[in-house]
Amino acid sequence: MPKSPQPFFWYELMTTDLDAAEAFYTAVVGWKAEPFDKAPGMPRYIVVNSAVRGVGGLMTMPEEPAKMGMPPAWMGYIYTKDADASTQALKDAGGAVHRAPDDIPGVGRFAVVADPQGATFMFLQPNQPEQPPVPAATLGHVGWHELYTTDWKAAFDFYSSQFGWESAGEFDMGEMGIYKTFGAGPESGGGIMNKPPQIPVPVWQFYFNVDAIDAAAKRVTDNGGKVIMGPMDVPSGQWIIQCQDPQGAHFALLAPVR
């Protein structure tokens, strides 16, 4: 029996300036921010919401990764019904465990892990009931997930075997190599490719949906961010830009029109 897909379903920014990040992303993406104070003793955490529901959270970079020189970054949580079992299965398949499963009071059980090529992500076993997925094009939500790795075939085999992701075809991008697309459920998809030399380590990048790409690019630069690549049209007929926020975290935007 096919495995039910386990998609990314929550996204988290670790940053060096929480107030500045909140101001930047609410202006650029259009999120509504609200403090999360349901877990006693938890460091300050800001939930960002679309018009539909919560998309992710913003938090100050924890001391340990900051000491290790980790730059500000967006991370994704993959849904699981059993964080301990998923973590063990990942380890058995050659992945790494950076933080063993632990509880977040009032939220759920989580773990920080990496795939066999080194791209980091997290598991979350939420306490709350499952929420139905939102359509992939919903404004403010993640419309595309992109993995830059060292071996796209091995990476796809890992994610498909661990999480039930399905092949959605391949594109030959010439010198840039093969771009492998996947589906992680009816409302979640993305692509996998071998990373270019300028990306130092394997990493996931997330594309937030906006209404029009040129206006979004202007919001990025007007608010102190940088547009690293684009605007560029993609085979789906959509437009993308890849960006860096004022604190240095990389992200991308996706729109149906220029």
JOQUIPE-V226326 format. One record per residue. PHI is phi in whole degrees, 0 to 359 (none if undefined). OMEGA is omega in radians with two decimals (999 if undefined). Layout:
phi: <PHI | PHI>
omega: <OMEGA | OMEGA>
This chain:
phi: <none | 299 | 287 | 294 | 300 | 253 | 268 | 295 | 216 | 208 | 226 | 222 | 259 | 259 | 224 | 261 | 215 | 295 | 295 | 293 | 295 | 300 | 296 | 295 | 286 | 293 | 287 | 279 | 267 | 92 | 289 | 260 | 259 | 213 | 289 | 254 | 228 | 270 | 245 | 304 | 81 | 286 | 303 | 306 | 218 | 246 | 272 | 250 | 236 | 276 | 290 | 266 | 186 | 297 | 250 | 186 | 220 | 242 | 211 | 288 | 306 | 299 | 299 | 297 | 294 | 296 | 295 | 280 | 87 | 293 | 282 | 308 | 200 | 272 | 235 | 244 | 256 | 266 | 290 | 214 | 272 | 210 | 298 | 293 | 293 | 295 | 294 | 294 | 297 | 299 | 298 | 297 | 269 | 101 | 280 | 243 | 251 | 272 | 214 | 296 | 308 | 210 | 263 | 254 | 305 | 79 | 240 | 159 | 247 | 226 | 211 | 252 | 222 | 217 | 285 | 299 | 271 | 110 | 287 | 271 | 206 | 228 | 261 | 220 | 254 | 287 | 286 | 283 | 299 | 300 | 257 | 295 | 294 | 263 | 305 | 301 | 269 | 299 | 302 | 90 | 266 | 276 | 264 | 200 | 239 | 230 | 251 | 261 | 220 | 257 | 206 | 297 | 295 | 296 | 296 | 296 | 301 | 296 | 293 | 290 | 286 | 281 | 235 | 75 | 288 | 245 | 293 | 238 | 111 | 227 | 237 | 272 | 258 | 67 | 297 | 279 | 92 | 271 | 250 | 266 | 260 | 216 | 243 | 244 | 116 | 295 | 242 | 216 | 207 | 178 | 219 | 229 | 212 | 290 | 289 | 286 | 301 | 287 | 265 | 291 | 221 | 304 | 201 | 269 | 235 | 240 | 255 | 271 | 284 | 230 | 278 | 210 | 284 | 294 | 296 | 293 | 299 | 295 | 296 | 300 | 288 | 298 | 256 | 93 | 269 | 235 | 263 | 274 | 212 | 100 | 294 | 218 | 273 | 238 | 305 | 288 | 92 | 270 | 238 | 228 | 223 | 249 | 222 | 225 | 280 | 299 | 268 | 108 | 285 | 270 | 203 | 218 | 234 | 226 | 218 | 284 | 221 | 283>
omega: <-3.10 | 3.10 | 3.05 | -3.07 | 3.03 | -3.08 | 2.81 | -3.13 | 3.07 | -3.02 | -3.00 | 3.08 | 2.95 | -2.97 | 3.13 | 3.14 | -3.01 | -3.13 | -3.14 | 3.12 | 3.10 | -3.13 | -3.10 | -3.02 | 3.07 | 3.10 | -3.02 | -3.04 | -3.12 | 3.13 | 2.95 | -3.09 | 3.06 | 3.13 | 3.06 | -3.08 | -3.09 | -3.13 | -3.10 | 3.11 | -3.14 | 3.07 | -3.11 | -3.05 | -3.11 | 3.08 | 3.08 | -2.99 | 2.89 | 3.06 | -3.07 | 3.14 | -3.13 | 3.13 | -3.07 | -3.09 | 3.09 | 3.13 | 3.06 | 3.11 | 3.10 | -3.02 | -3.05 | 3.10 | 3.10 | 3.12 | 3.13 | 3.09 | 3.12 | 3.12 | 3.02 | -3.04 | 2.96 | 3.09 | 3.12 | 3.07 | 3.00 | -3.10 | 3.01 | 3.04 | -3.11 | -3.07 | -3.12 | -3.13 | 3.14 | 3.12 | 3.12 | 3.12 | 3.09 | 3.14 | 3.13 | -3.12 | 3.08 | 3.09 | -3.12 | 3.09 | 3.13 | 3.03 | -3.10 | -3.13 | -3.11 | -3.09 | 2.93 | -3.08 | 3.10 | -3.08 | -3.09 | -3.11 | -3.05 | 3.02 | 3.07 | -2.99 | 3.05 | 3.08 | -3.07 | 3.09 | 3.04 | 3.12 | -3.06 | 2.99 | -3.10 | 2.95 | 2.96 | 3.02 | -3.00 | 3.05 | -3.05 | 3.07 | 3.10 | 3.03 | 3.10 | 3.13 | 3.04 | 3.09 | -3.03 | -3.08 | -3.10 | -3.11 | 3.11 | 3.13 | 3.14 | -3.11 | -3.11 | 3.12 | -3.03 | -3.14 | 2.98 | -2.97 | 3.13 | -3.13 | -3.00 | -3.14 | 3.14 | 3.14 | 3.13 | 3.12 | 3.13 | -3.07 | 3.13 | -3.12 | -3.12 | -2.93 | 3.06 | 3.12 | -3.04 | 3.11 | 3.07 | 3.08 | -3.11 | 3.07 | 3.07 | -3.12 | 3.08 | -3.09 | -3.13 | 3.07 | -3.10 | 3.05 | -3.09 | 3.11 | -3.09 | 2.99 | 3.12 | -3.04 | -3.02 | -3.07 | -3.05 | 3.13 | -3.13 | -3.09 | -3.14 | 3.10 | 3.02 | -3.03 | 3.02 | -3.07 | -3.08 | 3.05 | -2.95 | -3.08 | 3.07 | -3.05 | 3.00 | 3.01 | -3.05 | -3.10 | 3.11 | -3.11 | 3.01 | -3.02 | -3.12 | -2.92 | -3.12 | 3.11 | 3.12 | 3.11 | 3.11 | 3.10 | 3.10 | -3.07 | 3.10 | -3.09 | 3.00 | 3.08 | -3.14 | 2.96 | -3.06 | -3.10 | 3.08 | 0.11 | -3.13 | 3.06 | -3.10 | -3.04 | 3.13 | -3.06 | 3.13 | 3.13 | -3.12 | 2.84 | 3.02 | -2.89 | 3.02 | -3.14 | -3.06 | 3.12 | 3.06 | 3.14 | 3.12 | 3.07 | 3.14 | 3.13 | -3.06 | -3.11 | 3.14 | -3.11 | 3.12 | 999>
